Amino acid sequence: MSLSSVKRLGKRIVDHPEETVPVASVTEWVGNLTSNPVQRVKEYLISLFPIFGWITRYNLGWLTGDVIAGLTVGMVVVPQGMSYAQIATLAPEYGLYSSFVGVLIYCFFATSKDVSIGPVAVMSLTVSQVIKYVQQHHPNQYTGPVIATALAFICGFIVLGIGLLRLGWLVEFISAPAVSGFMTGSAISIAAGQVPGLMGITGFDTRAATYKVIINTLKGLPRTKLDAAFGLTGLFFLYAIRYTCLALERRFPRRARVFFFISVLRNAFVILILTIAAWLYCRHRKVGGKYPIKILLTVPSGFKHVKQPTINSGILSALAPKLPVATIILLLEHIAISKSFGRLNGYKIDPNQELIAIGVTNTVGSCFGAYPATGSFSRSALKSKSGVRTPLAGVVTAIVVIVALYGLTSAFFWIPTAGLSAIIIHAVADLVASPAQVYSYWRVSPLEFLIWVAAVLVTVFSSIENGIYTSIAASLALLLIRVARPRGSFLGKVTIRSSDSDTQREVFVSLIKDNVTNPHVKVVPPSPGVLVYRFEESYLYPNVSIANGVLVDYVKANLRRGKDMTNVKLSDRPWNDPGPGRHGGEADQVVNQRKPILHAIVLDFSSVSHIDTTAVQTLIDTRTEVEKWADHPVEFHFAPILSPWIRRALVAGGFGIGLSSTRAIPDFAAVVPHEGRSFKETDSRDDLESADIKKNSDVVASEFEPVVPVDTPFFHIDLTAAVRAAESGVKNGNS
């Protein structure tokens, strides 16, 4: 058997059509993906280190902005780092370790100049809950620092893998209101957990569900200690300095930058004053080895915990249930912050590269004793407003942290923990969504507003873990509902006249009055026998049955049945045919004869970016049903086709090809001239339409070509051309 015989046999087995039209080729697609692999690998490796793209252009002007921003952030990150370590139930030095590694390593991999990596409130609270979970289920096996550093290494490795595999687009499945709701609920939880420390109230678990912490705090108010004098005073002055500086900025705009930096230093200033006050009050009041208020006590200088993180099968199995939520928070918060500042400052971040950056930061940081770090909104905003020019400002911040670690730890001894609680409460308040922002969710999408509410309530009344899972599940559910239950509408024509000229054009709008167009505008249905239907979503397997039902039901309700069923006996009717109506078969036939004959269905594919096998099969079923109802072939026109793969799929289903009854002249366009082809700019499409196509065939072939290939006459460049072709077919059939 020859090769050609084998090919013919294979085509018969797979039902390959004898005549085909050119469609998208899998071989061509694979070839494009695999072309020039060496260059692609080279570009990929270079993209892993964005610093090489700008470091050669570094200059003194950039250095000035980076030094100012780096010093400013450094003065904030030191007290914040120790405060957030307190949330994570770790010693304060671990917050400084995370601060140092985060700002230092990030600058080498960053695509955002504004983001500041380090310990953050939400991640710190998550770490505390992970530590609590592991120690409850594996008592006396792992200390808090061992659990925290192992969590940083594992989560960092996972996020690094996601970035290297270029899977950062997965983050896009979580909507902005869901993230905002989760962050708001987390901020409330963190603030509620710090109020007991602010007031000196003890005797209950501050890592329990938020509502329980609030109830226990209210019950414990009579047990308030002297710590409240330091904590409340510190919180008052933090807000007093902030709002005073804001008022002065508006009052004296020329001095705005001075007041801005005064406001920036409020954390350091308040901690300094409270530390001096605590030292003056406590130094001679030590009773029984305890001081009258709770202070940090000894903070080891330098890096005392540099070592390989403890990673073994035991701690992996202990952390496994909490890894998903920790990883999600790690990458979600960072990507949201980096995108936000990219939009504000006019540059584009690479989500995959940002994931690589925080992955490397946490993986390396675990060797320094750091716990999980990610992007901080408050410090990033501060860095941006300070005039940062490049990511190298992180090196300056790292120097500030190093100075604090080696030169200021003895002064940290007297810092009151109530003051650190005040700093935490003050910082996380900015994470709570403003009333205007929440109201905007309601105005834009009430369903997404409900997702925001659900995320907040679940986080407050259950846990951060359940809150983030609720946010993700609700976002995905809403996305699936929108894909599976798309809107669609039958369209009519509106003739639009330009106010400054006599030109007219036709547009297509829904036949049903809505708030999108003026309800008084006259909408003209297409010619009798022509339906125009618009899909408002990609045509995929979750939603095809709805579109099929809408089209078939509309045809059966509004267009003539081709076969006269008046004299067909009930026993000969299909089981799902209800038979004659209450007025009898003849009356039904009279009503049926008044309806127009179905000739063509025009499908507006302007919103269809993808189509799958189930959708094509459903289109075939739709065509079969409507042709059975009409008792004659029905043309299906499509416009526009957005992708060669949609065209390929439709052609495979038998659409687009064949003989059309249309008399409409195809849409021609001027071609790019090349050797052997002339081109006259004076020729126009109007000239072609006014002449007979056959007479002008030489002109068309040499100077103009059809925009859509002539071998697919049912595919059109736009909806106007598709409707014109369908309506001309009706006129041709009537004549």
Secondary structure, 3 states (H helix, E strand, C coil): CCHHHHHHHHHHHCCCCCCCCCCCCHHHHHHHHHCCHHHHHHHHHHHCCHHHHCHHHCCHHHHHHHHHHHHHHHHHHHHHHHHHHHHCCCCHHHHHHHHHHHHHHHHHHCCCCCCEEECCHHHHHHHHHHHHHHHHHCCCCCCHHHHHHHHHHHHHHHHHHHHHCCCHHHHHHCCHHHHHHHHHHHHHHHHHHHHHHHHCCCCCCCCCCHHHHHHHHHHCHHHCCCHHHHHHHHHHHHHHHHHHHHHHHHHCHHHHHHHHHHHHCHHHHHHHHHHHHHHHHHCCCCECCECCCCECCCCCCCCCCCCCCCCCHHHHHHHHHHHHHHHHHHHHHHHHHHHHHHHHHCCCCCHHHHHHHHHHHHHHHHHHCCCCCEEEHHHHHHHHHCCCCCCCHHHHHHHHHHHHHHHCHHHHCCCEHHHHHHHHHHHHHHHCCCHHHHHHHHHHCHHHHHHHHHHHHHHHHCCHHHHHHHHHHHHHHHHHHHHHCCCEEEEEEEEEECCCCCCEEEEEEECCCCCCCCCCCCCECCCCCEEEEEECCCECCCCHHHHHHHHHHHHHHHCCCCCCCCCCCHHHCCCCCCCCCCCCHHHHHHHHHHCCCCCEEEEECCCCCCECHHHHHHHHHHHHHHHHHHCCCCEEEEECCCCHHHHHHHHHCCCCCCCCCCCCCCCEEECCCCCCCCCCCCCCHHHHHHCCCCCCHHHHHHHEEECCCCCCCCECCCHHHHHHHHHHHHHHHHC
